[in-house]
């Protein structure tokens, strides 16, 4: 028999549990993430400034060409954020449930993504000024490393014991995706180390990595195990 006191306390206990274990649908988490990606990728263009009036009078064409470091840095970061967004979509195609830890890891990833316009501007300005290029290239890479760490943390946490993944991906497929994602931070570390030799080499390495990351990383890109499904499209 339930006493009046127990009946009164039960809703409070349930409320405490709800506060202690907040949940969010993956659709809502993706929608919020998409908004941050969109804002970050839009803010990049604000770092490219029109030539000054004096530069225009001296020659608008040459002034526009003089901004090539900004165009390059903008293009690289725009495509990098786009790549992160594509792979984020891939992850949450397979992740079917969230919890507080997963949401915090996702927030940390978004923190690094929204910060990218700043190191992009620093890199462009350093190359344009011909000073501090090595430091700027290293700084850019360090931000990418941090973002890669949080990106991998999301997948590692979600795929451990298959606790947040659906039945449309097998443990073997999840491991293959983990391996592909896992090399990213180490490759960015290589680019940071190369910056001590040459900023141009480091920037070139970022471009090569960018192109390689646009290769499909869905389970279909690996050899399908006999006991597992072919895997759904990431797109």
Backbone torsions as a table, in degrees:
resi	resn	phi	psi	omega
1	UNK	NA	131.6	-177.5
2	UNK	-91.9	127.1	179.6
3	UNK	-78.4	165.1	178.9
4	UNK	-61.9	-35.8	179.7
5	UNK	-64.8	-42.5	-180.0
6	UNK	-64.8	-38.0	179.7
7	UNK	-65.4	-34.5	-179.4
8	UNK	-72.8	-36.4	-175.4
9	UNK	-81.2	-24.5	-174.9
10	UNK	-58.2	-48.1	179.0
11	UNK	-60.9	-34.5	178.9
12	UNK	-65.8	-41.1	178.8
13	UNK	-63.4	-41.0	178.5
14	UNK	-64.2	-38.0	178.5
15	UNK	-64.7	-41.3	177.4
16	UNK	-60.4	-42.4	178.9
17	UNK	-62.8	-39.9	-179.1
18	UNK	-65.4	-38.1	178.9
19	UNK	-69.9	-39.0	-177.8
20	UNK	-74.2	-24.9	-177.2
21	UNK	-127.3	65.1	-178.3
22	UNK	-66.8	143.5	178.1
23	UNK	-128.8	154.1	178.9
24	UNK	-141.4	141.2	178.0
25	UNK	-67.2	150.2	178.6
26	UNK	-63.4	-30.9	179.2
27	UNK	-63.8	-42.4	179.8
28	UNK	-68.4	-40.7	178.5
29	UNK	-62.2	-42.0	178.8
30	UNK	-65.9	-39.6	-179.2
31	UNK	-63.0	-43.9	177.9
32	UNK	-63.7	-43.7	-179.8
33	UNK	-62.8	-42.6	179.0
34	UNK	-59.5	-37.9	178.2
35	UNK	-63.2	-41.9	179.3
36	UNK	-66.9	-43.8	177.1
37	UNK	-57.7	-44.9	-177.6
38	UNK	-63.8	-42.3	179.8
39	UNK	-66.2	-45.5	-179.0
40	UNK	-60.7	-42.4	-176.8
41	UNK	-71.9	-27.1	177.7
42	UNK	-77.4	-37.4	-178.5
43	UNK	-63.7	-22.0	-178.8
44	UNK	-57.3	-41.1	-176.0
45	UNK	-67.4	-23.0	-179.7
46	UNK	-69.3	-15.8	179.2
47	UNK	-85.5	-5.1	175.8
48	UNK	-100.9	113.2	-174.5
49	UNK	-102.6	143.4	177.4
50	UNK	-63.6	148.8	178.5
51	UNK	-58.4	150.3	178.6
52	UNK	-67.7	164.3	179.4
53	UNK	-60.8	-38.4	179.0
54	UNK	-63.5	-42.3	179.3
55	UNK	-66.4	-35.1	178.2
56	UNK	-64.1	-42.3	179.5
57	UNK	-66.5	-32.7	179.3
58	UNK	-73.0	-21.8	-179.7
59	UNK	145.8	103.2	-175.4
60	UNK	-64.6	-40.1	-178.6
61	UNK	-59.4	-48.5	179.8
62	UNK	-66.6	-33.6	178.9
63	UNK	-65.8	-40.2	178.1
64	UNK	-67.5	-39.8	178.0
65	UNK	-65.9	-31.0	-179.6
66	UNK	-65.3	-17.2	-179.6
67	UNK	-87.5	11.5	-175.7
68	UNK	-55.6	-34.9	177.6
69	UNK	-60.9	-35.3	178.4
70	UNK	-68.8	-40.7	178.0
71	UNK	-62.1	-42.8	-178.1
72	UNK	-65.8	-48.7	-178.8
73	UNK	-63.1	-39.8	178.2
74	UNK	-61.4	-46.6	-177.5
75	UNK	-63.4	-45.0	-178.9
76	UNK	-61.8	-48.8	-175.9
77	UNK	-70.7	-37.7	176.8
78	UNK	-56.8	-48.4	-178.6
79	UNK	-70.6	-33.2	176.9
80	UNK	-64.1	-46.4	177.8
81	UNK	-63.2	-39.1	176.1
82	UNK	-60.9	-40.0	178.1
83	UNK	-65.5	-42.5	178.1
84	UNK	-61.1	-41.8	178.8
85	UNK	-62.5	-43.4	179.4
86	UNK	-60.8	-45.7	-178.5
87	UNK	-73.3	-28.7	173.9
88	UNK	-64.6	-41.4	176.3
89	UNK	-62.3	-39.9	177.5
90	UNK	-59.8	-47.2	-179.5
91	UNK	-57.6	-47.6	-174.1
92	UNK	-84.2	1.5	164.9
93	UNK	-72.7	-32.6	-177.9
94	UNK	-97.6	-25.2	177.7
95	UNK	-81.6	122.4	-174.1
96	UNK	-112.0	-5.8	177.7
97	UNK	-147.1	153.5	-179.7
98	UNK	-125.6	168.6	168.8
99	UNK	-149.2	-175.5	-174.6
100	UNK	-60.4	-43.6	-178.8
101	UNK	-61.3	-45.0	-179.7
102	UNK	-63.9	-39.3	179.3
103	UNK	-66.2	-38.1	178.7
104	UNK	-66.7	-43.0	177.2
105	UNK	-61.1	-39.3	178.0
106	UNK	-65.8	-38.6	177.0
107	UNK	-62.8	-38.5	179.2
108	UNK	-67.1	-36.6	174.3
109	UNK	-62.1	-46.1	-179.8
110	UNK	-64.5	-31.8	175.7
111	UNK	-59.6	-45.9	-179.8
112	UNK	-68.1	-37.8	179.9
113	UNK	-65.9	-45.4	-178.4
114	UNK	-68.3	-18.7	179.3
115	UNK	-83.7	-18.5	-173.3
116	UNK	-56.6	-33.9	177.8
117	UNK	-56.4	-30.7	-178.7
118	UNK	-69.3	-56.0	177.6
119	UNK	-62.1	-25.3	175.5
120	UNK	-64.6	-46.1	178.6
121	UNK	-65.4	-40.1	178.9
122	UNK	-61.7	-44.2	-179.5
123	UNK	-64.1	-45.4	179.8
124	UNK	-62.0	-45.1	-178.6
125	UNK	-65.9	-37.6	-179.6
126	UNK	-66.6	-43.5	178.5
127	UNK	-65.6	-40.7	-179.5
128	UNK	-65.1	-37.5	-179.3
129	UNK	-82.5	-17.4	-178.3
130	UNK	71.9	27.4	-179.5
131	UNK	-145.3	136.4	177.2
132	UNK	74.7	17.5	-176.9
133	UNK	-61.1	-42.0	-177.9
134	UNK	-62.7	-45.1	178.8
135	UNK	-63.6	-41.7	-179.7
136	UNK	-64.3	-41.1	179.3
137	UNK	-65.9	-37.8	177.9
138	UNK	-68.0	-42.2	178.9
139	UNK	-60.5	-43.9	178.0
140	UNK	-58.2	-45.2	-178.8
141	UNK	-67.3	-36.5	179.8
142	UNK	-63.0	-40.1	177.4
143	UNK	-63.6	-40.3	178.1
144	UNK	-66.0	-37.3	177.9
145	UNK	-61.4	-47.2	-179.8
146	UNK	-60.5	-43.0	177.5
147	UNK	-62.6	-40.3	178.6
148	UNK	-64.5	-36.6	178.6
149	UNK	-63.5	-46.3	-179.8
150	UNK	-68.8	-36.2	177.5
151	UNK	-60.8	-47.2	178.9
152	UNK	-66.3	-35.1	179.7
153	UNK	-61.3	-37.3	178.0
154	UNK	-60.8	-49.7	-176.3
155	UNK	-69.5	-40.4	179.4
156	UNK	-61.7	-45.4	-179.5
157	UNK	-65.0	-44.9	-176.0
158	UNK	-69.5	-34.1	-174.4
159	UNK	-91.0	-10.2	178.7
160	UNK	-62.2	124.1	-177.4
161	UNK	57.5	16.7	177.4
162	UNK	60.7	25.3	-168.6
163	UNK	-70.5	-26.2	-179.4
164	UNK	-115.5	7.4	-177.6
165	UNK	-101.0	156.6	179.2
166	UNK	-90.6	178.5	-178.6
167	UNK	-77.2	-8.2	-178.5
168	UNK	-83.5	9.0	171.3
169	UNK	-141.0	138.0	-178.3
170	UNK	-91.8	162.1	176.4
171	UNK	-57.0	-37.2	179.0
172	UNK	-64.5	-41.4	177.6
173	UNK	-65.9	-39.9	178.4
174	UNK	-62.1	-38.7	178.7
175	UNK	-65.8	-38.0	179.6
176	UNK	-65.8	-40.0	176.4
177	UNK	-65.4	-40.0	178.5
178	UNK	-59.8	-41.4	179.8
179	UNK	-64.9	-41.1	179.4
180	UNK	-66.0	-45.2	179.2
181	UNK	-66.6	-35.2	-170.8
182	UNK	-65.7	-24.7	-177.8
183	UNK	-77.7	-17.3	-175.3
184	UNK	-53.8	-56.7	-178.4
185	UNK	-58.0	-34.6	180.0
186	UNK	-70.7	-34.7	176.8
187	UNK	-69.3	-39.4	176.0
188	UNK	-65.9	-33.5	175.6
189	UNK	-63.5	-38.9	176.2
190	UNK	-59.7	-42.4	178.6
191	UNK	-63.3	-37.8	178.2
192	UNK	-64.0	-43.4	179.2
193	UNK	-65.4	-37.6	178.3
194	UNK	-65.5	-25.9	-179.8
195	UNK	-64.1	-23.9	177.9
196	UNK	-71.7	-18.8	177.3
197	UNK	-91.9	-50.7	-178.6
198	UNK	-159.2	131.1	177.0
199	UNK	-65.9	-36.6	-179.6
200	UNK	-64.4	-41.1	177.6
201	UNK	-64.1	-42.1	179.8
202	UNK	-62.3	-46.2	179.6
203	UNK	-63.4	-40.9	177.1
204	UNK	-61.0	-36.8	178.8
205	UNK	-67.2	-37.8	176.0
206	UNK	-60.1	-39.7	179.5
207	UNK	-64.8	-43.8	179.0
208	UNK	-62.0	-43.9	178.7
209	UNK	-62.4	-40.6	179.4
210	UNK	-59.1	-46.4	-179.7
211	UNK	-63.7	-40.0	-178.8
212	UNK	-67.2	-32.6	-177.5
213	UNK	-74.6	-14.2	176.6
214	UNK	-81.5	-2.8	172.9
215	UNK	-70.3	137.9	-177.6
216	UNK	-56.2	127.4	178.5
217	UNK	-109.2	13.7	178.1
218	UNK	-70.4	163.1	-178.0
219	UNK	-56.0	-24.0	-178.8
220	UNK	-64.6	-22.9	-177.4
221	UNK	-74.3	-15.1	176.7
222	UNK	-103.4	170.6	178.7
223	UNK	-70.6	126.1	-177.6
224	UNK	-76.9	131.4	177.7
225	UNK	-72.9	152.6	-175.5
226	UNK	-62.3	-30.5	-173.2
227	UNK	-97.1	6.0	-174.8
228	UNK	-124.4	154.6	179.1
229	UNK	-68.8	164.1	-177.6
230	UNK	-68.3	-25.6	179.1
231	UNK	99.4	147.3	-179.2
232	UNK	-86.5	162.0	178.2
233	UNK	-69.7	144.7	178.7
234	UNK	-82.2	-26.9	-171.6
235	UNK	-57.7	NA	NA
